[in-house]
Amino acid sequence: MTGIVTIGIAQWLARCGEPARNLDDALRLVGELGERGCDLIVLPELWPCGYNPATVASDARNAAEPLDGPRGLALADAARTHNVWLFAGTVPELSADRIYNTALCYRPDGALVGTHRKVHLYTPLGEHEVFAAGERATVIDVDGVGAVGMSTCFDGDHPAYARSLHDAGARVVIAPCAYEVATESWWDILYPANALANGQWWIMANQCGDDLLGKSRIIAPDGAIVAQARRVGDSDGADLIVAAVDLAAGVQAAELTAGALWS
């Protein structure tokens, strides 16, 4: 890791059943964050189709595309236009006859260099009836940052998943989410614990509105929350985080006090 990275997070409530509008919103917000000087931008989980458990099956099918479809081309162009590392949240990926909940990462030249199919589907809301599960944790290399882990929502609720990213060398984790208000205590307890126990930055983009919590955040390796968006009910429309973070310094500082946790 070298130097300071300016991180942008976009938090908003995607419209169920309106993939074209959702794509327009996502591209507009990426543009706003790009204009504010962000080096790395993160979007939330399932923004193309929205997240309503009652309709997510049909919404995901209607929004599903191959990764090289029109939506993917638009996201690649956005990364290239704004010269950013774009962690484009997750999308319904159509592959053969299956749909996956797939996180994407585009390089500043527009190349798709990271994909992560959500491993731990959230069965209480029926995700296993909509999506096929991924098989493994994902770590990619990001220029100036190093090894970056990819985690989608409920993946990160599993301490063993966070540890697997640590063991693969990731000291930064990108986590798009559609986390519920009803499980806010998990959000507040589990993720600072993941950061502290594994010496990792957790950069989390959540949907916000209706039953979805918001509170997108950047968590340092010592468990401290260094930036946070507003909670559902406190805001209308999109909420953006822009934070300049010295990732290497955060890891090094945490190693001095909590390194024994990571051995």
Protein Blocks (a to p, Z undefined) as FASTA:
>chain_A
ZZjdddddddddddehilmlmmmmmmmmmmmmmmnopabdcddehklnopafklmmmmmm
mmgccfklmklmmmmmmmmmnopacdehjadddehjbccdddddddfkopafbdcddfbd
cfknommmmbccdfbdcddddehklpadddehjlmmpmklmmmmmmnopabdcddddddf
klmmmmmmmmmmmmmmnopacdddddeehjbngjpacddfkopafbdcddehiagcjddd
dddddfklmmmmmmmmmmmmmZZ
